[in-house]
Amino acid sequence: MAERASWSLGNALRGIFAAKTIDDDTWDDLEAALITADFGPAVTEEIVERIRADVDRYKTTDPRDVQRMLREIVEERLAKYDPTLKLTERPAVVLVVGVNGVGKTTTIGKFARFLRTYDRSVVVGAADTFRAAAVDQLATWAERAGASIVRPEREGQDPASVAFQTVEKAKHDGTEIVIIDTAGRLHTKGGLMDELGKIKRVVEKQAPISEVLLVLDATTGQNGLAQAEAFIEHGGVTGLVLTKLDGSAKGGFVLAVQEKTGLPIKLIGQGEGINDLTGFTPHVFAQKLVG
């Protein structure tokens, strides 16, 4: 795996900022670095144009000023979205959605652990009943996280009924937070969204849904976002969780995905361990990304 700092723009930016002056190469190199880091063409163009304008206005020739301007712009754009998790209801119900393969099940385990570190009681609902392996995997993660779990009573049980039982258990036990796993793939996308809609309707008869979190794999970047568009369009998503940011050069995707979806990033995963999911702080992230 690449070293921890390598998911920032790393060597490319360090080379730019260490140069003696600002010249045409500065702009070409900066554009190439941002594109490589998956900022996307539109965001890259806007950022480079703004920095060029500021450099002209302040008549600076110091590349370190470019670094400071880039950091400030990234932070300002990241901070347009509120990363606060809305978990004040009791129970607070969180639906976790996303295509198979993004690390949804492990993310739920890490999220449960994250909440347990704040002394919140958590119950997990294994409503991805189409994959028996997912239920077993989720049970393992829940146990490690110190959360309880509601499993299907039989193979292929209706996911909405598992979700219902989970919220029912939380209300009975006084559990503070409910996290419900949902299917990432069915035979048709329409069927998947119908299933999600049904889960939401059943849950809302018992408690309001506090968050619908969409899990995205940062290493797949824009491709992963395209795969998840049905969830964004029909799933009532309230926030994003980015996994696999460790050892990745795709840090710019963090900014691009918020601007493309209009949705805030609420959690980021930067490692394989159970404690490697954290809240998202724009200021800290911009510092790490740009240096």
Helices and strands as residue ranges (DSSP letters): G 4-7, H 10-17, H 24-36, H 41-58, H 63-78, E 92-97, H 104-116, E 122-126, H 132-145, E 148-150, H 159-173, E 177-181, H 189-204, E 209-217, G 218-220, H 221-227, H 229-234, E 239-243, H 253-261, E 265-269, E 277-279, H 282-290
